[in-house]
Amino acid sequence: MKVGFLSIGRSSVDLREAKIALFDGGHTCGPLLSVDEPSEIDWALSQLRTICDAIVIDGDHDAFYATFKDRLSTHPENFELDGKLYSVTSECDAAYLAEKLVPMLNSKNKRSRYQVIVFKTFGKTEAELRAMLKDHIKTRSKIRIGFFPSFSECEVHARGPATMPQAEFNATLNDINQILYKCTYSFDRISIAERVAQMLREQGLKLKVAESFTGGALAQAFTSIPGASEYFTEGLVTYSVESKTNRLGLSPNELAKHGVVSNNTAYGMSVGLLESGDCDIAISTTGNAGPTAVFGAVGLCFISIGDRNEVHTMRYTFGGDRDENIARAVKNALFLLYSYLDSREARETARSARETGERQF
């Protein structure tokens, strides 16, 4: 079934979450229309009725029910009228979509259940992922693949009918994983921060961060997760040259020689954290978030990560505004940490399934 959305006065609809929930349930997402005045409701409904089988109402419920005052004696949460389904909600969030809307749709059209596996990917655009899977999409008619991008990440959902033999479904998933494993960090819907938190706990490692470019946002990504004290020992915002020398032990001469925004500075920040003790891994960021730049170009960022054996530094150039650049730097730092932890786990366990892409579902 195709589902449209009408927001009256305000909107709590997250279209990305709606697309995901409906795809996983075997349905499709139609448009979201927003109106401010009750006089616009009839027009909006007429537009949605022409292309949708069901319509979700969000916002001013009283104004909506007033439109049907001659046909409805009560204010039902869900009802059917003239062959169309209507669902009225106060919060169109993930819980409503998965627990109320999709089950209602399935019950109305006797839709069979589906089995779904999620590939949480990082660093690839939707277009790149589609190109990577284009041959697979063409040859696997029973499996439907959905792409749901969101700020440097993209969820790839592989959906098959519940009646599909498990061995056949698993074989398809392994084929997909062979293609996507290098950019996949999780097979469920947890965030990259939650994934690295799991891995730090599982591997019994302690982490410190030193931030200039990200200004504390990276530490906040860790400490916002319950139980962070198990692995997160310290976060420093060493914004000034003085703080980098006083707190991290960087040489003023080296800072003057290479500049605050440099590979060497990011490297030295991580080394300073490691030398201070009480951590196994260190991450640091330095650069110019914008909108102006004192050293280097706006958006230039260096992220360093390592342990007592080796430290590596990556250079990035982000093209957004200040907030976007900081958010991208945090995401990239988290994925670098994920890659480090994943390769560390692989080294310690010889050849892991994720490293070879041979994960068995």
TORKOL-4160 file (C-alpha; in steps of 0.2 Angstrom, whole numbers, padded with zeros to 4 digits, m for minus):
361
<pt num="1" X="0000" Y="0000" Z="0000"/>
<pt num="2" X="0006" Y="0018" Z="m0003"/>
<pt num="3" X="0005" Y="0029" Z="0012"/>
<pt num="4" X="0004" Y="0048" Z="0011"/>
<pt num="5" X="0005" Y="0061" Z="0026"/>
<pt num="6" X="m0004" Y="0076" Z="0030"/>
<pt num="7" X="0002" Y="0088" Z="0043"/>
<pt num="8" X="m0010" Y="0101" Z="0049"/>
<pt num="9" X="m0002" Y="0116" Z="0058"/>
<pt num="10" X="0013" Y="0107" Z="0064"/>
<pt num="11" X="0023" Y="0091" Z="0059"/>
<pt num="12" X="0031" Y="0077" Z="0069"/>
<pt num="13" X="0033" Y="0066" Z="0053"/>
<pt num="14" X="0051" Y="0060" Z="0050"/>
<pt num="15" X="0050" Y="0055" Z="0031"/>
<pt num="16" X="0066" Y="0045" Z="0032"/>
<pt num="17" X="0059" Y="0034" Z="0046"/>
<pt num="18" X="0043" Y="0033" Z="0037"/>
<pt num="19" X="0051" Y="0027" Z="0021"/>
<pt num="20" X="0061" Y="0014" Z="0031"/>
<pt num="21" X="0046" Y="0007" Z="0041"/>
<pt num="22" X="0035" Y="0006" Z="0026"/>
<pt num="23" X="0048" Y="m0002" Z="0015"/>
<pt num="24" X="0052" Y="m0015" Z="0029"/>
<pt num="25" X="0033" Y="m0019" Z="0030"/>
<pt num="26" X="0031" Y="m0021" Z="0011"/>
<pt num="27" X="0023" Y="m0004" Z="0008"/>
<pt num="28" X="0029" Y="0012" Z="0000"/>
<pt num="29" X="0029" Y="0030" Z="0006"/>
<pt num="30" X="0020" Y="0044" Z="m0003"/>
<pt num="31" X="0021" Y="0063" Z="m0001"/>
<pt num="32" X="0020" Y="0073" Z="0014"/>
<pt num="33" X="0009" Y="0088" Z="0013"/>
<pt num="34" X="0008" Y="0102" Z="0026"/>
<pt num="35" X="m0006" Y="0115" Z="0028"/>
<pt num="36" X="m0008" Y="0129" Z="0040"/>
<pt num="37" X="m0026" Y="0134" Z="0038"/>
<pt num="38" X="m0041" Y="0122" Z="0040"/>
<pt num="39" X="m0048" Y="0128" Z="0023"/>
<pt num="40" X="m0033" Y="0120" Z="0015"/>
<pt num="41" X="m0037" Y="0102" Z="0022"/>
<pt num="42" X="m0050" Y="0097" Z="0009"/>
<pt num="43" X="m0038" Y="0102" Z="m0005"/>
<pt num="44" X="m0023" Y="0092" Z="0003"/>
<pt num="45" X="m0034" Y="0077" Z="0006"/>
<pt num="46" X="m0040" Y="0077" Z="m0012"/>
<pt num="47" X="m0022" Y="0077" Z="m0018"/>
<pt num="48" X="m0017" Y="0063" Z="m0007"/>
<pt num="49" X="m0032" Y="0052" Z="m0011"/>
<pt num="50" X="m0028" Y="0052" Z="m0030"/>
<pt num="51" X="m0011" Y="0043" Z="m0027"/>
<pt num="52" X="m0012" Y="0035" Z="m0010"/>
<pt num="53" X="m0021" Y="0020" Z="m0002"/>
<pt num="54" X="m0019" Y="0027" Z="0016"/>
<pt num="55" X="m0017" Y="0044" Z="0024"/>
<pt num="56" X="m0008" Y="0048" Z="0040"/>
<pt num="57" X="m0015" Y="0064" Z="0049"/>
<pt num="58" X="m0003" Y="0073" Z="0060"/>
<pt num="59" X="m0005" Y="0090" Z="0069"/>
<pt num="60" X="m0022" Y="0098" Z="0072"/>
<pt num="61" X="m0034" Y="0084" Z="0074"/>
<pt num="62" X="m0049" Y="0094" Z="0078"/>
<pt num="63" X="m0048" Y="0103" Z="0062"/>
<pt num="64" X="m0046" Y="0087" Z="0052"/>
<pt num="65" X="m0061" Y="0079" Z="0061"/>
<pt num="66" X="m0071" Y="0095" Z="0057"/>
<pt num="67" X="m0069" Y="0090" Z="0038"/>
<pt num="68" X="m0078" Y="0074" Z="0041"/>
<pt num="69" X="m0091" Y="0081" Z="0054"/>
<pt num="70" X="m0106" Y="0075" Z="0042"/>
<pt num="71" X="m0099" Y="0058" Z="0040"/>
<pt num="72" X="m0091" Y="0053" Z="0057"/>
<pt num="73" X="m0101" Y="0053" Z="0073"/>
<pt num="74" X="m0085" Y="0050" Z="0083"/>
<pt num="75" X="m0066" Y="0053" Z="0082"/>
<pt num="76" X="m0059" Y="0036" Z="0078"/>
<pt num="77" X="m0040" Y="0034" Z="0078"/>
<pt num="78" X="m0041" Y="0023" Z="0063"/>
<pt num="79" X="m0055" Y="0022" Z="0050"/>
<pt num="80" X="m0059" Y="0018" Z="0032"/>
<pt num="81" X="m0069" Y="0029" Z="0021"/>
<pt num="82" X="m0072" Y="0028" Z="0002"/>
<pt num="83" X="m0059" Y="0014" Z="0000"/>
<pt num="84" X="m0046" Y="0024" Z="0009"/>
<pt num="85" X="m0038" Y="0021" Z="0026"/>
<pt num="86" X="m0035" Y="0035" Z="0038"/>
<pt num="87" X="m0024" Y="0035" Z="0054"/>
<pt num="88" X="m0023" Y="0050" Z="0066"/>
<pt num="89" X="m0008" Y="0051" Z="0077"/>
<pt num="90" X="m0001" Y="0064" Z="0089"/>
<pt num="91" X="0017" Y="0058" Z="0086"/>
<pt num="92" X="0022" Y="0051" Z="0070"/>
<pt num="93" X="0038" Y="0043" Z="0077"/>
<pt num="94" X="0047" Y="0027" Z="0074"/>
<pt num="95" X="0037" Y="0018" Z="0087"/>
<pt num="96" X="0020" Y="0023" Z="0079"/>
<pt num="97" X="0026" Y="0018" Z="0062"/>
<pt num="98" X="0032" Y="0001" Z="0067"/>
<pt num="99" X="0020" Y="m0004" Z="0081"/>
<pt num="100" X="0004" Y="0004" Z="0074"/>
<pt num="101" X="0004" Y="0010" Z="0056"/>
<pt num="102" X="0012" Y="m0005" Z="0048"/>
<pt num="103" X="0002" Y="m0018" Z="0057"/>
<pt num="104" X="m0014" Y="m0009" Z="0053"/>
<pt num="105" X="m0009" Y="m0009" Z="0035"/>
<pt num="106" X="m0004" Y="m0027" Z="0035"/>
<pt num="107" X="m0021" Y="m0032" Z="0043"/>
<pt num="108" X="m0031" Y="m0023" Z="0030"/>
<pt num="109" X="m0023" Y="m0030" Z="0014"/>
<pt num="110" X="m0018" Y="m0047" Z="0021"/>
<pt num="111" X="0000" Y="m0042" Z="0018"/>
<pt num="112" X="0012" Y="m0056" Z="0022"/>
<pt num="113" X="0027" Y="m0054" Z="0033"/>
<pt num="114" X="0044" Y="m0050" Z="0028"/>
<pt num="115" X="0062" Y="m0054" Z="0034"/>
<pt num="116" X="0074" Y="m0039" Z="0033"/>
<pt num="117" X="0092" Y="m0037" Z="0036"/>
<pt num="118" X="0100" Y="m0020" Z="0038"/>
<pt num="119" X="0118" Y="m0015" Z="0032"/>
<pt num="120" X="0123" Y="0001" Z="0041"/>
<pt num="121" X="0136" Y="0009" Z="0029"/>
<pt num="122" X="0147" Y="0024" Z="0030"/>
<pt num="123" X="0157" Y="0035" Z="0018"/>
<pt num="124" X="0147" Y="0029" Z="0002"/>
<pt num="125" X="0133" Y="0039" Z="m0006"/>
<pt num="126" X="0117" Y="0031" Z="m0011"/>
<pt num="127" X="0122" Y="0032" Z="m0030"/>
<pt num="128" X="0139" Y="0023" Z="m0026"/>
<pt num="129" X="0130" Y="0010" Z="m0016"/>
<pt num="130" X="0117" Y="0007" Z="m0030"/>
<pt num="131" X="0131" Y="0006" Z="m0043"/>
<pt num="132" X="0140" Y="m0007" Z="m0032"/>
<pt num="133" X="0124" Y="m0018" Z="m0031"/>
<pt num="134" X="0117" Y="m0015" Z="m0048"/>
<pt num="135" X="0120" Y="m0032" Z="m0055"/>
<pt num="136" X="0114" Y="m0040" Z="m0039"/>
<pt num="137" X="0098" Y="m0030" Z="m0039"/>
<pt num="138" X="0094" Y="m0035" Z="m0057"/>
<pt num="139" X="0097" Y="m0054" Z="m0054"/>
<pt num="140" X="0088" Y="m0056" Z="m0037"/>
<pt num="141" X="0070" Y="m0053" Z="m0041"/>
<pt num="142" X="0064" Y="m0060" Z="m0024"/>
<pt num="143" X="0074" Y="m0048" Z="m0014"/>
<pt num="144" X="0070" Y="m0030" Z="m0013"/>
<pt num="145" X="0084" Y="m0017" Z="m0008"/>
<pt num="146" X="0080" Y="0000" Z="m0001"/>
<pt num="147" X="0093" Y="0014" Z="0001"/>
<pt num="148" X="0090" Y="0027" Z="0015"/>
<pt num="149" X="0104" Y="0040" Z="0016"/>
<pt num="150" X="0107" Y="0051" Z="0031"/>
<pt num="151" X="0122" Y="0063" Z="0032"/>
<pt num="152" X="0138" Y="0053" Z="0027"/>
<pt num="153" X="0129" Y="0037" Z="0031"/>
<pt num="154" X="0117" Y="0026" Z="0021"/>
<pt num="155" X="0106" Y="0011" Z="0028"/>
<pt num="156" X="0104" Y="m0003" Z="0015"/>
<pt num="157" X="0089" Y="m0014" Z="0019"/>
<pt num="158" X="0087" Y="m0031" Z="0010"/>
<pt num="159" X="0069" Y="m0037" Z="0011"/>
<pt num="160" X="0063" Y="m0054" Z="0007"/>
<pt num="161" X="0046" Y="m0063" Z="0009"/>
<pt num="162" X="0044" Y="m0073" Z="0025"/>
<pt num="163" X="0040" Y="m0088" Z="0014"/>
<pt num="164" X="0057" Y="m0087" Z="0006"/>
<pt num="165" X="0068" Y="m0102" Z="0011"/>
<pt num="166" X="0080" Y="m0096" Z="0024"/>
<pt num="167" X="0095" Y="m0104" Z="0015"/>
<pt num="168" X="0091" Y="m0094" Z="0000"/>
<pt num="169" X="0088" Y="m0078" Z="0009"/>
<pt num="170" X="0105" Y="m0080" Z="0019"/>
<pt num="171" X="0114" Y="m0084" Z="0003"/>
<pt num="172" X="0108" Y="m0068" Z="m0005"/>
<pt num="173" X="0113" Y="m0058" Z="0011"/>
<pt num="174" X="0131" Y="m0066" Z="0010"/>
<pt num="175" X="0132" Y="m0060" Z="m0008"/>
<pt num="176" X="0127" Y="m0042" Z="m0003"/>
<pt num="177" X="0140" Y="m0043" Z="0011"/>
<pt num="178" X="0154" Y="m0048" Z="0000"/>
<pt num="179" X="0151" Y="m0031" Z="m0009"/>
<pt num="180" X="0147" Y="m0020" Z="0005"/>
<pt num="181" X="0158" Y="m0027" Z="0020"/>
<pt num="182" X="0172" Y="m0013" Z="0019"/>
<pt num="183" X="0159" Y="0001" Z="0022"/>
<pt num="184" X="0147" Y="m0008" Z="0033"/>
<pt num="185" X="0149" Y="m0005" Z="0052"/>
<pt num="186" X="0133" Y="m0014" Z="0058"/>
<pt num="187" X="0119" Y="m0026" Z="0054"/>
<pt num="188" X="0106" Y="m0018" Z="0064"/>
<pt num="189" X="0100" Y="0000" Z="0066"/>
<pt num="190" X="0112" Y="0006" Z="0080"/>
<pt num="191" X="0122" Y="0022" Z="0077"/>
<pt num="192" X="0141" Y="0022" Z="0073"/>
<pt num="193" X="0144" Y="0029" Z="0091"/>
<pt num="194" X="0134" Y="0015" Z="0099"/>
<pt num="195" X="0143" Y="0002" Z="0088"/>
<pt num="196" X="0161" Y="0008" Z="0093"/>
<pt num="197" X="0155" Y="0009" Z="0112"/>
<pt num="198" X="0150" Y="m0009" Z="0111"/>
<pt num="199" X="0167" Y="m0014" Z="0103"/>
<pt num="200" X="0177" Y="m0004" Z="0116"/>
<pt num="201" X="0167" Y="m0013" Z="0130"/>
<pt num="202" X="0169" Y="m0030" Z="0122"/>
<pt num="203" X="0188" Y="m0027" Z="0119"/>
<pt num="204" X="0191" Y="m0020" Z="0137"/>
<pt num="205" X="0199" Y="m0004" Z="0130"/>
<pt num="206" X="0200" Y="0014" Z="0137"/>
<pt num="207" X="0199" Y="0029" Z="0126"/>
<pt num="208" X="0204" Y="0047" Z="0127"/>
<pt num="209" X="0200" Y="0062" Z="0115"/>
<pt num="210" X="0208" Y="0079" Z="0112"/>
<pt num="211" X="0198" Y="0091" Z="0102"/>
<pt num="212" X="0201" Y="0107" Z="0093"/>
<pt num="213" X="0191" Y="0106" Z="0077"/>
<pt num="214" X="0176" Y="0097" Z="0085"/>
<pt num="215" X="0176" Y="0107" Z="0101"/>
<pt num="216" X="0170" Y="0094" Z="0113"/>
<pt num="217" X="0157" Y="0086" Z="0100"/>
<pt num="218" X="0167" Y="0070" Z="0099"/>
<pt num="219" X="0167" Y="0068" Z="0118"/>
<pt num="220" X="0149" Y="0071" Z="0118"/>
<pt num="221" X="0145" Y="0058" Z="0106"/>
<pt num="222" X="0153" Y="0045" Z="0118"/>
<pt num="223" X="0146" Y="0052" Z="0134"/>
<pt num="224" X="0129" Y="0053" Z="0128"/>
<pt num="225" X="0128" Y="0034" Z="0128"/>
<pt num="226" X="0124" Y="0026" Z="0144"/>
<pt num="227" X="0139" Y="0016" Z="0152"/>
<pt num="228" X="0152" Y="0027" Z="0144"/>
<pt num="229" X="0162" Y="0027" Z="0160"/>
<pt num="230" X="0167" Y="0009" Z="0156"/>
<pt num="231" X="0178" Y="0015" Z="0142"/>
<pt num="232" X="0179" Y="0034" Z="0141"/>
<pt num="233" X="0192" Y="0041" Z="0153"/>
<pt num="234" X="0195" Y="0059" Z="0147"/>
<pt num="235" X="0191" Y="0072" Z="0134"/>
<pt num="236" X="0201" Y="0088" Z="0132"/>
<pt num="237" X="0196" Y="0103" Z="0122"/>
<pt num="238" X="0213" Y="0110" Z="0118"/>
<pt num="239" X="0207" Y="0125" Z="0107"/>
<pt num="240" X="0222" Y="0137" Z="0109"/>
<pt num="241" X="0240" Y="0135" Z="0106"/>
<pt num="242" X="0244" Y="0136" Z="0124"/>
<pt num="243" X="0232" Y="0122" Z="0129"/>
<pt num="244" X="0240" Y="0111" Z="0116"/>
<pt num="245" X="0257" Y="0114" Z="0123"/>
<pt num="246" X="0252" Y="0115" Z="0142"/>
<pt num="247" X="0240" Y="0100" Z="0142"/>
<pt num="248" X="0247" Y="0089" Z="0128"/>
<pt num="249" X="0265" Y="0093" Z="0128"/>
<pt num="250" X="0267" Y="0099" Z="0110"/>
<pt num="251" X="0282" Y="0109" Z="0106"/>
<pt num="252" X="0279" Y="0127" Z="0103"/>
<pt num="253" X="0293" Y="0126" Z="0090"/>
<pt num="254" X="0285" Y="0112" Z="0081"/>
<pt num="255" X="0268" Y="0121" Z="0081"/>
<pt num="256" X="0276" Y="0136" Z="0074"/>
<pt num="257" X="0285" Y="0126" Z="0061"/>
<pt num="258" X="0270" Y="0115" Z="0055"/>
<pt num="259" X="0256" Y="0126" Z="0060"/>
<pt num="260" X="0241" Y="0122" Z="0072"/>
<pt num="261" X="0231" Y="0114" Z="0058"/>
<pt num="262" X="0243" Y="0101" Z="0052"/>
<pt num="263" X="0246" Y="0082" Z="0051"/>
<pt num="264" X="0260" Y="0084" Z="0064"/>
<pt num="265" X="0249" Y="0093" Z="0076"/>
<pt num="266" X="0235" Y="0080" Z="0076"/>
<pt num="267" X="0248" Y="0067" Z="0078"/>
<pt num="268" X="0256" Y="0076" Z="0092"/>
<pt num="269" X="0239" Y="0078" Z="0101"/>
<pt num="270" X="0236" Y="0059" Z="0101"/>
<pt num="271" X="0254" Y="0055" Z="0106"/>
<pt num="272" X="0252" Y="0067" Z="0121"/>
<pt num="273" X="0236" Y="0058" Z="0126"/>
<pt num="274" X="0244" Y="0041" Z="0125"/>
<pt num="275" X="0259" Y="0047" Z="0135"/>
<pt num="276" X="0248" Y="0054" Z="0149"/>
<pt num="277" X="0242" Y="0036" Z="0153"/>
<pt num="278" X="0226" Y="0028" Z="0158"/>
<pt num="279" X="0221" Y="0025" Z="0140"/>
<pt num="280" X="0223" Y="0012" Z="0126"/>
<pt num="281" X="0217" Y="0022" Z="0112"/>
<pt num="282" X="0218" Y="0041" Z="0108"/>
<pt num="283" X="0209" Y="0051" Z="0095"/>
<pt num="284" X="0212" Y="0070" Z="0091"/>
<pt num="285" X="0205" Y="0083" Z="0079"/>
<pt num="286" X="0212" Y="0099" Z="0073"/>
<pt num="287" X="0207" Y="0110" Z="0059"/>
<pt num="288" X="0196" Y="0125" Z="0053"/>
<pt num="289" X="0178" Y="0122" Z="0055"/>
<pt num="290" X="0174" Y="0139" Z="0048"/>
<pt num="291" X="0167" Y="0151" Z="0044"/>
<pt num="292" X="0184" Y="0160" Z="0044"/>
<pt num="293" X="0201" Y="0152" Z="0045"/>
<pt num="294" X="0216" Y="0158" Z="0054"/>
<pt num="295" X="0227" Y="0143" Z="0048"/>
<pt num="296" X="0224" Y="0134" Z="0032"/>
<pt num="297" X="0207" Y="0133" Z="0022"/>
<pt num="298" X="0190" Y="0132" Z="0030"/>
<pt num="299" X="0184" Y="0114" Z="0031"/>
<pt num="300" X="0202" Y="0107" Z="0032"/>
<pt num="301" X="0203" Y="0094" Z="0046"/>
<pt num="302" X="0215" Y="0082" Z="0053"/>
<pt num="303" X="0210" Y="0067" Z="0063"/>
<pt num="304" X="0223" Y="0056" Z="0072"/>
<pt num="305" X="0220" Y="0039" Z="0080"/>
<pt num="306" X="0231" Y="0026" Z="0087"/>
<pt num="307" X="0238" Y="0017" Z="0102"/>
<pt num="308" X="0256" Y="0015" Z="0110"/>
<pt num="309" X="0262" Y="0005" Z="0095"/>
<pt num="310" X="0256" Y="0016" Z="0080"/>
<pt num="311" X="0247" Y="0032" Z="0077"/>
<pt num="312" X="0239" Y="0037" Z="0060"/>
<pt num="313" X="0232" Y="0054" Z="0054"/>
<pt num="314" X="0220" Y="0057" Z="0041"/>
<pt num="315" X="0216" Y="0073" Z="0031"/>
<pt num="316" X="0199" Y="0079" Z="0026"/>
<pt num="317" X="0191" Y="0094" Z="0018"/>
<pt num="318" X="0173" Y="0097" Z="0022"/>
<pt num="319" X="0163" Y="0109" Z="0012"/>
<pt num="320" X="0148" Y="0113" Z="0023"/>
<pt num="321" X="0145" Y="0127" Z="0036"/>
<pt num="322" X="0152" Y="0126" Z="0053"/>
<pt num="323" X="0140" Y="0115" Z="0061"/>
<pt num="324" X="0140" Y="0103" Z="0046"/>
<pt num="325" X="0159" Y="0102" Z="0046"/>
<pt num="326" X="0160" Y="0098" Z="0065"/>
<pt num="327" X="0146" Y="0085" Z="0063"/>
<pt num="328" X="0156" Y="0077" Z="0048"/>
<pt num="329" X="0172" Y="0077" Z="0058"/>
<pt num="330" X="0164" Y="0068" Z="0072"/>
<pt num="331" X="0156" Y="0055" Z="0061"/>
<pt num="332" X="0173" Y="0052" Z="0052"/>
<pt num="333" X="0182" Y="0051" Z="0068"/>
<pt num="334" X="0170" Y="0038" Z="0074"/>
<pt num="335" X="0171" Y="0028" Z="0058"/>
<pt num="336" X="0190" Y="0028" Z="0060"/>
<pt num="337" X="0189" Y="0022" Z="0077"/>
<pt num="338" X="0177" Y="0008" Z="0071"/>
<pt num="339" X="0189" Y="0003" Z="0058"/>
<pt num="340" X="0204" Y="0003" Z="0070"/>
<pt num="341" X="0194" Y="m0008" Z="0082"/>
<pt num="342" X="0188" Y="m0019" Z="0069"/>
<pt num="343" X="0205" Y="m0022" Z="0062"/>
<pt num="344" X="0212" Y="m0025" Z="0079"/>
<pt num="345" X="0199" Y="m0038" Z="0083"/>
<pt num="346" X="0203" Y="m0046" Z="0066"/>
<pt num="347" X="0222" Y="m0046" Z="0070"/>
<pt num="348" X="0219" Y="m0054" Z="0087"/>
<pt num="349" X="0207" Y="m0068" Z="0080"/>
<pt num="350" X="0217" Y="m0071" Z="0064"/>
<pt num="351" X="0205" Y="m0068" Z="0050"/>
<pt num="352" X="0188" Y="m0062" Z="0055"/>
<pt num="353" X="0172" Y="m0065" Z="0045"/>
<pt num="354" X="0170" Y="m0046" Z="0043"/>
<pt num="355" X="0188" Y="m0043" Z="0036"/>
<pt num="356" X="0185" Y="m0056" Z="0022"/>
<pt num="357" X="0167" Y="m0051" Z="0019"/>
<pt num="358" X="0162" Y="m0069" Z="0023"/>
<pt num="359" X="0150" Y="m0066" Z="0037"/>
<pt num="360" X="0137" Y="m0080" Z="0038"/>
<pt num="361" X="0119" Y="m0075" Z="0041"/>
